[in-house]
Amino acid sequence: MGYCVKPSGMTDGIFIGYGFNRDERDFAHTKCERLFLDYDGKARIVKGRKRAPDTERVFRDDLIEMGLRPGDTLVVLDMKDLGQGNHLKVLERMGNPIVVDPLEVEPAKLGRPYVHAPPTREQFKRLRLLWTGPRKIASVLEEASQIMGRDISRDDLRNMTGQNRDGTPRAGLKRKKK
């Protein structure tokens, strides 16, 4: 979307960004001069701002009370960031334009990284033959990486096949009773 453009007729004032559970880098494309960011109901220090008490959306309240001046433009990435209730009505009464400038790419999801899918039955058979065969480990790992379509380490192969290189079961695994 590029950066924000002042609505017509607005000559003075600055762009002020506000976000809830956003990162400062999310506003890089907006060219905002000041940012107010809240995180999970707890304020976070941004650009030298002193620590605020831990209450819900402290910086949104600061923005409304003393951050916006006549002529300033409020920039949000999504209207949901402003929350619900009287705050929206107060912002509308202030008369400052609110510009929604969404991210071009959604931010990455936080949490555990993607766990690679286990090998298919055919891949498993090929990997087990490679792992227990007489070839050197470097060539085994190279071919296993080609089979799986990603880098495979020695530990990955050992965990996938469930056995040591000599064919004995890996420690901690019990043999199936026949």
MDTraj code that builds the backbone (N, CA, C; nanometers):
import mdtraj as md
import numpy as np

residues = "MET GLY TYR CYS VAL LYS PRO SER GLY MET THR ASP GLY ILE PHE ILE GLY TYR GLY PHE ASN ARG ASP GLU ARG ASP PHE ALA HIS THR LYS CYS GLU ARG LEU PHE LEU ASP TYR ASP GLY LYS ALA ARG ILE VAL LYS GLY ARG LYS ARG ALA PRO ASP THR GLU ARG VAL PHE ARG ASP ASP LEU ILE GLU MET GLY LEU ARG PRO GLY ASP THR LEU VAL VAL LEU ASP MET LYS ASP LEU GLY GLN GLY ASN HIS LEU LYS VAL LEU GLU ARG MET GLY ASN PRO ILE VAL VAL ASP PRO LEU GLU VAL GLU PRO ALA LYS LEU GLY ARG PRO TYR VAL HIS ALA PRO PRO THR ARG GLU GLN PHE LYS ARG LEU ARG LEU LEU TRP THR GLY PRO ARG LYS ILE ALA SER VAL LEU GLU GLU ALA SER GLN ILE MET GLY ARG ASP ILE SER ARG ASP ASP LEU ARG ASN MET THR GLY GLN ASN ARG ASP GLY THR PRO ARG ALA GLY LEU LYS ARG LYS LYS LYS".split()
xyz = np.array([
    [0.0816, -0.1192, 0.0000],
    [0.0000, 0.0000, 0.0000],
    [0.0859, 0.1255, 0.0000],
    [0.2143, 0.1143, 0.0242],
    [0.2958, 0.2349, 0.0281],
    [0.2827, 0.3048, 0.1606],
    [0.3019, 0.4343, 0.1610],
    [0.2885, 0.5079, 0.2860],
    [0.1654, 0.5968, 0.2806],
    [0.1276, 0.6484, 0.3973],
    [0.0052, 0.7275, 0.4079],
    [0.0201, 0.8625, 0.3394],
    [-0.0872, 0.9108, 0.2844],
    [-0.0908, 1.0421, 0.2225],
    [-0.1912, 1.1252, 0.3001],
    [-0.1570, 1.2505, 0.3275],
    [-0.2478, 1.3376, 0.4019],
    [-0.3766, 1.3561, 0.3245],
    [-0.4908, 1.3471, 0.3916],
    [-0.6158, 1.3786, 0.3239],
    [-0.6116, 1.5221, 0.2717],
    [-0.6821, 1.5481, 0.1643],
    [-0.6781, 1.6798, 0.1023],
    [-0.7203, 1.7884, 0.2014],
    [-0.6550, 1.9013, 0.1942],
    [-0.6856, 2.0136, 0.2827],
    [-0.6069, 2.0110, 0.4120],
    [-0.5343, 1.9027, 0.4407],
    [-0.4569, 1.8928, 0.5648],
    [-0.3129, 1.9308, 0.5338],
    [-0.2647, 2.0373, 0.5923],
    [-0.1288, 2.0807, 0.5641],
    [-0.0375, 2.0670, 0.6843],
    [-0.0900, 2.0876, 0.8037],
    [-0.0052, 2.0774, 0.9217],
    [-0.0353, 1.9472, 0.9948],
    [0.0410, 1.9189, 1.0962],
    [0.0203, 1.7964, 1.1727],
    [0.1143, 1.6867, 1.1264],
    [0.1121, 1.5777, 1.2031],
    [0.2015, 1.4648, 1.1745],
    [0.1201, 1.3361, 1.1679],
    [0.1858, 1.2316, 1.1206],
    [0.1259, 1.0987, 1.1215],
    [0.1596, 1.0327, 1.2546],
    [0.0586, 0.9833, 1.3224],
    [0.0777, 0.9128, 1.4489],
    [0.0186, 0.7741, 1.4334],
    [0.0982, 0.6717, 1.4615],
    [0.0530, 0.5337, 1.4466],
    [0.0108, 0.4753, 1.5787],
    [-0.0902, 0.3893, 1.5743],
    [-0.1317, 0.3151, 1.6927],
    [-0.1554, 0.1703, 1.6534],
    [-0.1089, 0.0781, 1.7378],
    [-0.1304, -0.0639, 1.7115],
    [-0.1470, -0.1412, 1.8400],
    [-0.2248, -0.2451, 1.8335],
    [-0.2436, -0.3353, 1.9467],
    [-0.1881, -0.4711, 1.9069],
    [-0.0945, -0.5219, 1.9865],
    [-0.0231, -0.6457, 1.9568],
    [0.0445, -0.6397, 1.8201],
    [0.1068, -0.5281, 1.7926],
    [0.1823, -0.5072, 1.6684],
    [0.3283, -0.4821, 1.7041],
    [0.4130, -0.4972, 1.6048],
    [0.5545, -0.4678, 1.6217],
    [0.5840, -0.3333, 1.5581],
    [0.6858, -0.2678, 1.6079],
    [0.7251, -0.1372, 1.5539],
    [0.7578, -0.1479, 1.4046],
    [0.8146, -0.2623, 1.3638],
    [0.8504, -0.2816, 1.2228],
    [0.7282, -0.2881, 1.1309],
    [0.6115, -0.3237, 1.1869],
    [0.4900, -0.3290, 1.1048],
    [0.4529, -0.1908, 1.0510],
    [0.4988, -0.0852, 1.1168],
    [0.4653, 0.0507, 1.0765],
    [0.5736, 0.1152, 0.9902],
    [0.6739, 0.0387, 0.9503],
    [0.7844, 0.0946, 0.8723],
    [0.7372, 0.1554, 0.7406],
    [0.6365, 0.0959, 0.6774],
    [0.5892, 0.1450, 0.5480],
    [0.4999, 0.2677, 0.5606],
    [0.4602, 0.3058, 0.6812],
    [0.3663, 0.4168, 0.6985],
    [0.4340, 0.5519, 0.7174],
    [0.5601, 0.5563, 0.7510],
    [0.6349, 0.6803, 0.7741],
    [0.5751, 0.7614, 0.8900],
    [0.5225, 0.6909, 0.9908],
    [0.4684, 0.7595, 1.1086],
    [0.5828, 0.8208, 1.1883],
    [0.5586, 0.9405, 1.2410],
    [0.6613, 1.0074, 1.3192],
    [0.6569, 0.9655, 1.4652],
    [0.5405, 0.9244, 1.5137],
    [0.5265, 0.8762, 1.6515],
    [0.4423, 0.7497, 1.6510],
    [0.4747, 0.6594, 1.7435],
    [0.4006, 0.5344, 1.7544],
    [0.3520, 0.5143, 1.8969],
    [0.2319, 0.4623, 1.9090],
    [0.1760, 0.4208, 2.0365],
    [0.1394, 0.2737, 2.0199],
    [0.2064, 0.1850, 2.0963],
    [0.1836, 0.0410, 2.0822],
    [0.1487, -0.0204, 2.2166],
    [0.0403, -0.0961, 2.2193],
    [0.0001, -0.1718, 2.3378],
    [0.0145, -0.3199, 2.3074],
    [0.0478, -0.3993, 2.4119],
    [0.0665, -0.5424, 2.3965],
    [-0.0105, -0.6172, 2.5029],
    [-0.1051, -0.6981, 2.4611],
    [-0.1827, -0.7830, 2.5515],
    [-0.2262, -0.7097, 2.6775],
    [-0.2689, -0.5870, 2.6606],
    [-0.3163, -0.5099, 2.7739],
    [-0.2060, -0.4476, 2.8563],
    [-0.0799, -0.4663, 2.8166],
    [0.0318, -0.4095, 2.8911],
    [0.1096, -0.3168, 2.8000],
    [0.1434, -0.2023, 2.8509],
    [0.2145, -0.1033, 2.7710],
    [0.3589, -0.1471, 2.7487],
    [0.4154, -0.1045, 2.6377],
    [0.5539, -0.1337, 2.6053],
    [0.6237, -0.0037, 2.5704],
    [0.7477, 0.0105, 2.6106],
    [0.8221, 0.1332, 2.5850],
    [0.8627, 0.1367, 2.4385],
    [0.8305, 0.2457, 2.3716],
    [0.8651, 0.2623, 2.2309],
    [0.9262, 0.3992, 2.2117],
    [1.0407, 0.4036, 2.1442],
    [1.1095, 0.5281, 2.1091],
    [1.1280, 0.6208, 2.2291],
    [1.1861, 0.5678, 2.3360],
    [1.2241, 0.6500, 2.4496],
    [1.1115, 0.6883, 2.5440],
    [0.9924, 0.6383, 2.5231],
    [0.8811, 0.6728, 2.6109],
    [0.8981, 0.6031, 2.7449],
    [0.8682, 0.6743, 2.8533],
    [0.8822, 0.6163, 2.9860],
    [0.7792, 0.5064, 3.0074],
    [0.8106, 0.4154, 3.0970],
    [0.7220, 0.3028, 3.1258],
    [0.5904, 0.3523, 3.1851],
    [0.4830, 0.2980, 3.1343],
    [0.3505, 0.3339, 3.1817],
    [0.2980, 0.2213, 3.2717],
    [0.1980, 0.2485, 3.3545],
    [0.1430, 0.1421, 3.4388],
    [0.0801, 0.0319, 3.3537],
    [0.0820, -0.0898, 3.4047],
    [0.0301, -0.2042, 3.3306],
    [-0.1221, -0.2113, 3.3415],
    [-0.1905, -0.1423, 3.2544],
    [-0.3361, -0.1511, 3.2463],
    [-0.3720, -0.1672, 3.1000],
    [-0.4979, -0.1929, 3.0727],
    [-0.5373, -0.2190, 2.9348],
    [-0.5223, -0.0974, 2.8457],
    [-0.4562, -0.1160, 2.7338],
    [-0.4404, -0.0158, 2.6278],
    [-0.4069, 0.1240, 2.6805],
    [-0.3034, 0.1290, 2.7588],
    [-0.2593, 0.2546, 2.8189],
    [-0.2224, 0.3562, 2.7118],
    [-0.1512, 0.3127, 2.6112],
    [-0.1056, 0.4071, 2.5090],
    [-0.2201, 0.4572, 2.4213],
    [-0.3254, 0.3774, 2.4058],
    [-0.4417, 0.4276, 2.3318],
    [-0.5052, 0.5428, 2.4094],
    [-0.5144, 0.5271, 2.5405],
    [-0.5710, 0.6338, 2.6232],
    [-0.4821, 0.7579, 2.6193],
    [-0.3502, 0.7380, 2.6260],
    [-0.2572, 0.8512, 2.6157],
    [-0.2717, 0.9210, 2.4811],
    [-0.2880, 0.8435, 2.3768],
    [-0.3041, 0.8983, 2.2426],
    [-0.4263, 0.9896, 2.2369],
    [-0.5355, 0.9450, 2.2931],
    [-0.6586, 1.0235, 2.2904],
    [-0.6469, 1.1473, 2.3793],
    [-0.5885, 1.1308, 2.4969],
    [-0.5824, 1.2411, 2.5926],
    [-0.4835, 1.3499, 2.5539],
    [-0.3637, 1.3088, 2.5089],
    [-0.2628, 1.4127, 2.4855],
    [-0.1782, 1.3926, 2.3609],
    [-0.2011, 1.2850, 2.2867],
    [-0.1157, 1.2576, 2.1719],
    [-0.1605, 1.3226, 2.0427],
    [-0.2909, 1.3260, 2.0196],
    [-0.3423, 1.3811, 1.8942],
    [-0.3719, 1.5297, 1.9082],
    [-0.3183, 1.6070, 1.8143],
    [-0.3472, 1.7510, 1.8095],
    [-0.4271, 1.7779, 1.6824],
    [-0.4893, 1.8934, 1.6740],
    [-0.5607, 1.9261, 1.5500],
    [-0.4647, 1.9214, 1.4309],
    [-0.5077, 1.8542, 1.3258],
    [-0.4260, 1.8429, 1.2054],
    [-0.3479, 1.7136, 1.1977],
    [-0.3330, 1.6412, 1.3095],
    [-0.2625, 1.5133, 1.3070],
    [-0.3487, 1.4073, 1.2420],
    [-0.2838, 1.3077, 1.1847],
    [-0.3538, 1.1964, 1.1217],
    [-0.3179, 1.0683, 1.1966],
    [-0.4199, 0.9952, 1.2389],
    [-0.3994, 0.8692, 1.3095],
    [-0.3919, 0.7569, 1.2068],
    [-0.2872, 0.6762, 1.2164],
    [-0.2661, 0.5651, 1.1239],
    [-0.2775, 0.4345, 1.2020],
    [-0.3649, 0.3450, 1.1553],
    [-0.3783, 0.2122, 1.2141],
    [-0.3663, 0.1097, 1.1023],
    [-0.3229, -0.0098, 1.1378],
    [-0.3113, -0.1156, 1.0388],
    [-0.4440, -0.1894, 1.0220],
    [-0.5283, -0.1816, 1.1238],
    [-0.6607, -0.2424, 1.1201],
    [-0.7460, -0.1700, 1.2232],
    [-0.8718, -0.1444, 1.1917],
    [-0.9596, -0.0734, 1.2850],
    [-0.9782, -0.1518, 1.4144],
    [-0.9580, -0.2828, 1.4109],
    [-0.9703, -0.3641, 1.5320],
    [-0.8665, -0.3243, 1.6359],
    [-0.7548, -0.2681, 1.5922],
    [-0.6509, -0.2264, 1.6860],
    [-0.7018, -0.1214, 1.7837],
    [-0.7948, -0.0392, 1.7412],
    [-0.8473, 0.0664, 1.8285],
    [-0.9434, 0.0129, 1.9329],
    [-0.9937, -0.1078, 1.9153],
    [-1.0849, -0.1663, 2.0121],
    [-1.2276, -0.1226, 1.9866],
    [-1.3119, -0.1462, 2.0854],
    [-1.4529, -0.1131, 2.0733],
    [-1.4903, -0.0136, 2.1826],
    [-1.6069, 0.0441, 2.1695],
    [-1.6580, 0.1290, 2.2769],
    [-1.6409, 0.2768, 2.2508],
    [-1.6358, 0.3531, 2.3609],
    [-1.6352, 0.4993, 2.3545],
    [-1.5115, 0.5568, 2.2877],
    [-1.4041, 0.4839, 2.2832],
    [-1.2807, 0.5377, 2.2265],
    [-1.2976, 0.5780, 2.0808],
    [-1.3696, 0.4975, 2.0058],
    [-1.3924, 0.5315, 1.8645],
    [-1.4766, 0.6581, 1.8516],
    [-1.5778, 0.6702, 1.9367],
    [-1.6632, 0.7899, 1.9325],
    [-1.5836, 0.9142, 1.9684],
    [-1.4976, 0.9022, 2.0675],
    [-1.4139, 1.0162, 2.1085],
    [-1.3216, 1.0571, 1.9951],
    [-1.2613, 0.9583, 1.9290],
    [-1.1716, 0.9887, 1.8169],
    [-1.2473, 1.0560, 1.7027],
    [-1.3693, 1.0110, 1.6748],
    [-1.4489, 1.0737, 1.5688],
    [-1.4835, 1.2184, 1.6046],
    [-1.5157, 1.2416, 1.7324],
    [-1.5494, 1.3784, 1.7751],
    [-1.4293, 1.4717, 1.7675],
    [-1.3100, 1.4176, 1.7848],
    [-1.1900, 1.5010, 1.7788],
    [-1.1683, 1.5551, 1.6374],
    [-1.2185, 1.4866, 1.5373],
    [-1.2094, 1.5354, 1.4001],
    [-1.0803, 1.5018, 1.3282],
    [-0.9921, 1.4282, 1.3912],
    [-0.8683, 1.3887, 1.3249],
    [-0.8977, 1.2734, 1.2290],
    [-0.8417, 1.2779, 1.1083],
    [-0.8649, 1.1668, 1.0152],
    [-0.7966, 1.0397, 1.0641],
    [-0.8635, 0.9278, 1.0417],
    [-0.8076, 0.7967, 1.0745],
    [-0.7831, 0.7247, 0.9430],
    [-0.6579, 0.6893, 0.9182],
    [-0.6198, 0.6211, 0.7950],
    [-0.5888, 0.4763, 0.8287],
    [-0.6549, 0.3838, 0.7602],
    [-0.6257, 0.2416, 0.7757],
    [-0.5299, 0.2033, 0.6643],
    [-0.4100, 0.1647, 0.7015],
    [-0.3061, 0.1287, 0.6051],
    [-0.2606, -0.0138, 0.6362],
    [-0.3292, -0.1144, 0.5801],
    [-0.2988, -0.2527, 0.6175],
    [-0.1609, -0.2962, 0.5710],
    [-0.1103, -0.3990, 0.6382],
    [0.0170, -0.4571, 0.5989],
    [0.0011, -0.5267, 0.4647],
    [0.1050, -0.5188, 0.3819],
    [0.1010, -0.5885, 0.2541],
    [0.1152, -0.7385, 0.2749],
    [0.1919, -0.7772, 0.3756],
    [0.2119, -0.9173, 0.4091],
    [0.1718, -0.9347, 0.5546],
    [0.0939, -1.0360, 0.5826],
    [0.0534, -1.0612, 0.7199],
    [0.1767, -1.0957, 0.8022],
    [0.1810, -1.0510, 0.9276],
    [0.2959, -1.0840, 1.0113],
    [0.3044, -1.2342, 1.0365],
    [0.4251, -1.2807, 1.0599],
    [0.4453, -1.4221, 1.0854],
    [0.3764, -1.4615, 1.2151],
    [0.3238, -1.5821, 1.2178],
    [0.2599, -1.6331, 1.3372],
    [0.3663, -1.6629, 1.4414],
    [0.3358, -1.6282, 1.5641],
    [0.4268, -1.6579, 1.6733],
    [0.4006, -1.8003, 1.7204],
    [0.4991, -1.8609, 1.7814],
    [0.4799, -1.9950, 1.8354],
    [0.5888, -2.0881, 1.7875],
    [0.5638, -2.2145, 1.8067],
    [0.6625, -2.3150, 1.7694],
    [0.6789, -2.3208, 1.6179],
    [0.7998, -2.3474, 1.5719],
    [0.8208, -2.3564, 1.4275],
    [0.7519, -2.4794, 1.3690],
    [0.7348, -2.4773, 1.2383],
    [0.6705, -2.5879, 1.1682],
    [0.7509, -2.7153, 1.1858],
    [0.6851, -2.8212, 1.2226],
    [0.7506, -2.9512, 1.2356],
    [0.7323, -3.0237, 1.1031],
    [0.8422, -3.0729, 1.0489],
    [0.8374, -3.1383, 0.9184],
    [0.7520, -3.2645, 0.9245],
    [0.6852, -3.2903, 0.8159],
    [0.5993, -3.4077, 0.8074],
    [0.6849, -3.5340, 0.8129],
    [0.6323, -3.6396, 0.8746],
    [0.7085, -3.7646, 0.8785],
    [0.7173, -3.8251, 0.7383],
    [0.8144, -3.9129, 0.7176],
    [0.8294, -3.9718, 0.5848],
    [0.7114, -4.0625, 0.5504],
    [0.6816, -4.0696, 0.4220],
    [0.5785, -4.1624, 0.3758],
    [0.6337, -4.3043, 0.3888],
    [0.5495, -4.4048, 0.3656],
    [0.5928, -4.5442, 0.3781],
    [0.7071, -4.5753, 0.2797],
    [0.6947, -4.5243, 0.1576],
    [0.7987, -4.5480, 0.0562],
    [0.9295, -4.4790, 0.0957],
    [0.9195, -4.3535, 0.1427],
    [1.0392, -4.2815, 0.1865],
    [1.1034, -4.3530, 0.3045],
    [1.0201, -4.4032, 0.3958],
    [1.0718, -4.4729, 0.5144],
    [1.1537, -4.5951, 0.4740],
    [1.1031, -4.6736, 0.3788],
    [1.1759, -4.7934, 0.3335],
    [1.3107, -4.7551, 0.2745],
    [1.3111, -4.6500, 0.1906],
    [1.4373, -4.6064, 0.1287],
    [1.5345, -4.5529, 0.2333],
    [1.4840, -4.4773, 0.3295],
    [1.5709, -4.4220, 0.4333],
    [1.6309, -4.5311, 0.5207],
    [1.5506, -4.6311, 0.5540],
    [1.6004, -4.7394, 0.6392],
    [1.7103, -4.8180, 0.5662],
    [1.6909, -4.8449, 0.4350],
    [1.7950, -4.9141, 0.3578],
    [1.9232, -4.8311, 0.3526],
    [1.9072, -4.7015, 0.3314],
    [2.0250, -4.6133, 0.3300],
    [2.0967, -4.6152, 0.4646],
    [2.0213, -4.6024, 0.5707],
    [2.0764, -4.5872, 0.7054],
    [2.1515, -4.7116, 0.7502],
    [2.0983, -4.8289, 0.7186],
    [2.1631, -4.9526, 0.7631],
    [2.2623, -5.0066, 0.6607],
    [2.2740, -4.9441, 0.5455],
    [2.3653, -4.9910, 0.4409],
    [2.5108, -4.9574, 0.4705],
    [2.6006, -5.0013, 0.3826],
    [2.7442, -4.9862, 0.4056],
    [2.8019, -4.8504, 0.3627],
    [2.7224, -4.7619, 0.3045],
    [2.7767, -4.6353, 0.2520],
    [2.8221, -4.5429, 0.3639],
    [2.9101, -4.4485, 0.3268],
    [2.9593, -4.3495, 0.4233],
    [2.8463, -4.2541, 0.4595],
    [2.8535, -4.2008, 0.5798],
    [2.7440, -4.1195, 0.6342],
    [2.7198, -3.9931, 0.5515],
    [2.8235, -3.9325, 0.4965],
    [2.8070, -3.8096, 0.4188],
    [2.7194, -3.8341, 0.2960],
    [2.7444, -3.9427, 0.2243],
    [2.6634, -3.9708, 0.1056],
    [2.5225, -4.0149, 0.1445],
    [2.5091, -4.0832, 0.2586],
    [2.3774, -4.1241, 0.3078],
    [2.2936, -4.0009, 0.3402],
    [2.3517, -3.9047, 0.4099],
    [2.2786, -3.7828, 0.4473],
    [2.2415, -3.7010, 0.3244],
    [2.3297, -3.6971, 0.2256],
    [2.3011, -3.6225, 0.1031],
    [2.1816, -3.6830, 0.0285],
    [2.1820, -3.8164, 0.0153],
    [2.0712, -3.8818, -0.0543],
    [1.9415, -3.8734, 0.0274],
    [1.9517, -3.8847, 0.1586],
    [1.8332, -3.8732, 0.2439],
    [1.7724, -3.7335, 0.2321],
    [1.8562, -3.6320, 0.2210],
    [1.8072, -3.4954, 0.2023],
    [1.7324, -3.4820, 0.0706],
    [1.7817, -3.5477, -0.0333],
    [1.7128, -3.5447, -0.1625],
    [1.5790, -3.6175, -0.1545],
    [1.5750, -3.7290, -0.0843],
    [1.4510, -3.8067, -0.0706],
    [1.3446, -3.7244, 0.0032],
    [1.3847, -3.6589, 0.1109],
    [1.2892, -3.5855, 0.1955],
    [1.2631, -3.4432, 0.1462],
    [1.3495, -3.3890, 0.0610],
    [1.3289, -3.2542, 0.0092],
    [1.3682, -3.1455, 0.1074],
    [1.4491, -3.1776, 0.2064],
    [1.5000, -3.0806, 0.3042],
    [1.6287, -3.1361, 0.3630],
    [1.7020, -3.0519, 0.4340],
    [1.8257, -3.0976, 0.4959],
    [1.7949, -3.1999, 0.6059],
    [1.8685, -3.3086, 0.6042],
    [1.8510, -3.4152, 0.7032],
    [1.9830, -3.4320, 0.7771],
    [1.9765, -3.4370, 0.9089],
    [2.0961, -3.4603, 0.9890],
    [2.1019, -3.6079, 1.0302],
    [2.2128, -3.6462, 1.0880],
    [2.2293, -3.7835, 1.1346],
    [2.1234, -3.8161, 1.2404],
    [2.0987, -3.7224, 1.3300],
    [1.9968, -3.7436, 1.4334],
    [1.8573, -3.7575, 1.3723],
    [1.8286, -3.6782, 1.2685],
    [1.6987, -3.6897, 1.2005],
    [1.6794, -3.8313, 1.1468],
    [1.7828, -3.8836, 1.0794],
    [1.7731, -4.0184, 1.0227],
    [1.7549, -4.1228, 1.1321],
    [1.8289, -4.1080, 1.2378],
    [1.8204, -4.2029, 1.3485],
    [1.6795, -4.2012, 1.4086],
    [1.6236, -4.0810, 1.4238],
    [1.4891, -4.0699, 1.4806],
    [1.3832, -4.1210, 1.3840],
    [1.4008, -4.0960, 1.2551],
    [1.3016, -4.1410, 1.1571],
    [1.2982, -4.2929, 1.1447],
    [1.4150, -4.3555, 1.1462],
    [1.4199, -4.4999, 1.1251],
    [1.4012, -4.5777, 1.2553],
    [1.4251, -4.5149, 1.3689],
    [1.4046, -4.5824, 1.4965],
    [1.5120, -4.6818, 1.5322],
    [1.6284, -4.6711, 1.4682],
    [1.7350, -4.7648, 1.4992],
    [1.8718, -4.6998, 1.4817],
    [1.9703, -4.7642, 1.5432],
    [2.1071, -4.7189, 1.5284],
    [2.1589, -4.7601, 1.3912],
    [2.2747, -4.7119, 1.3582],
    [2.3338, -4.7377, 1.2269],
    [2.3577, -4.8869, 1.2038],
    [2.3881, -4.9628, 1.3107],
    [2.4142, -5.1064, 1.2952],
    [2.2870, -5.1913, 1.2943],
    [2.1690, -5.1253, 1.3009],
    [2.0427, -5.1977, 1.2914],
    [1.9802, -5.2312, 1.4257],
    [2.0532, -5.2073, 1.5364],
    [1.9948, -5.2333, 1.6681],
    [1.8945, -5.1225, 1.7027],
    [1.7925, -5.1536, 1.7815],
    [1.6945, -5.0494, 1.8159],
    [1.7594, -4.9388, 1.8973],
    [1.7143, -4.8212, 1.8743],
    [1.7671, -4.7054, 1.9444],
    [1.7293, -4.7136, 2.0920],
    [1.8107, -4.6595, 2.1792],
    [1.7860, -4.6629, 2.3239],
    [1.6516, -4.5992, 2.3529],
    [1.5749, -4.6614, 2.4419],
    [1.4457, -4.6070, 2.4785],
    [1.3326, -4.6672, 2.3977],
    [1.3632, -4.7375, 2.2908],
    [1.2589, -4.8024, 2.2118],
    [1.2550, -4.9500, 2.2467],
    [1.1373, -5.0017, 2.2631],
    [1.1223, -5.1438, 2.2929],
    [1.0938, -5.2177, 2.1638],
    [1.1488, -5.3372, 2.1568],
    [1.1192, -5.4219, 2.0394],
    [0.9748, -5.4681, 2.0480],
    [0.9130, -5.4760, 1.9300],
    [0.7767, -5.5272, 1.9253],
    [0.7770, -5.6763, 1.9527],
    [0.6830, -5.7212, 2.0350],
    [0.6721, -5.8631, 2.0635],
    [0.6071, -5.9311, 1.9452],
    [0.6603, -6.0501, 1.9138],
    [0.6066, -6.1247, 1.7990],
    [0.5137, -6.2320, 1.8448],
])
top = md.Topology()
chain = top.add_chain()
for i, resn in enumerate(residues, 1):
    res = top.add_residue(resn, chain, resSeq=i)
    for name in ("N", "CA", "C"):
        top.add_atom(name, md.element.get_by_symbol(name[0]), res)
traj = md.Trajectory(xyz[None], top)
